[in-house]
Amino acid sequence: FDVVISDFQMTPLNGLSLFRWLKDVNPHYKPFILLTGEPLMDPEELKKEGIHQVLFKPHGLDDIAEVLKQLN
């Protein structure tokens, strides 16, 4: 895969837990985009941790496409 796009609120893991697990499993992890409905954490702190982009709902496919274009 070239990128991971994950919602924040999932069960039993949340998106941040998934990101941290992927980073532990593969230190050369791919870009990770986190989708969330509410600002549970500061997006700048998440970016410092290594998450590429945080998108807040509601968002459209155009928003996701724009982030994907920035990866190239």
matplotlib code that plots the C-alpha trace (Angstrom):
import matplotlib.pyplot as plt

x = [0.0, 1.1, -0.9, -3.1, -6.4, -8.1, -10.9, -10.0, -12.9, -13.0, -13.3, -11.3, -8.4, -8.7, -6.8, -4.0, -3.4, -3.4, -0.8, 1.4, 1.2, 2.0, 5.0, 6.3, 5.9, 7.5, 9.6, 9.4, 5.7, 3.7, 1.9, -1.0, -4.1, -6.4, -10.1, -12.0, -15.3, -14.1, -10.7, -9.8, -6.1, -4.2, -3.5, 0.0, 0.9, -0.3, 1.8, 4.9, 4.2, 4.3, 0.7, 0.8, -2.5, -5.6, -8.9, -12.0, -15.5, -17.4, -15.0, -15.4, -13.5, -12.0, -10.3, -8.8, -7.8, -6.0, -4.0, -3.1, -1.9, 0.4, 2.1, 3.6]
y = [0.0, 3.6, 5.4, 4.6, 6.4, 5.7, 7.0, 8.0, 6.3, 2.6, -0.5, -2.0, 0.2, 3.8, 5.4, 6.7, 3.3, 1.8, 4.4, 3.7, -0.1, 0.3, 2.5, -0.1, -2.9, -1.0, 2.0, 3.0, 3.3, 4.9, 8.3, 8.1, 10.3, 10.4, 11.3, 12.5, 14.1, 16.1, 17.5, 14.9, 15.9, 18.8, 18.2, 19.7, 17.3, 14.4, 15.6, 15.8, 12.2, 11.3, 11.5, 13.1, 14.9, 15.2, 15.8, 16.9, 15.6, 16.5, 16.4, 15.4, 13.2, 16.4, 17.1, 13.6, 13.8, 17.1, 15.5, 12.6, 14.9, 16.6, 13.2, 13.1]
z = [0.0, -0.6, 2.1, 5.1, 5.5, 8.9, 10.9, 14.5, 16.2, 15.6, 17.8, 19.5, 18.2, 17.4, 14.5, 16.6, 18.1, 14.6, 13.5, 16.5, 15.9, 12.2, 13.1, 15.6, 13.1, 10.2, 11.0, 7.4, 7.5, 4.7, 5.0, 7.4, 7.0, 10.0, 9.7, 12.7, 13.6, 16.5, 17.6, 20.2, 19.9, 18.5, 14.8, 15.1, 17.9, 15.8, 12.9, 15.2, 16.0, 12.3, 11.1, 7.7, 7.7, 9.9, 8.2, 10.1, 9.1, 7.2, 4.4, 0.8, -1.6, -3.0, 0.4, 0.4, -3.2, -2.5, 0.4, -1.8, -4.6, -2.0, -1.4, -4.9]

ax = plt.figure().add_subplot(projection="3d")
ax.plot(x, y, z, "-o")
ax.set_aspect("equal")
plt.show()
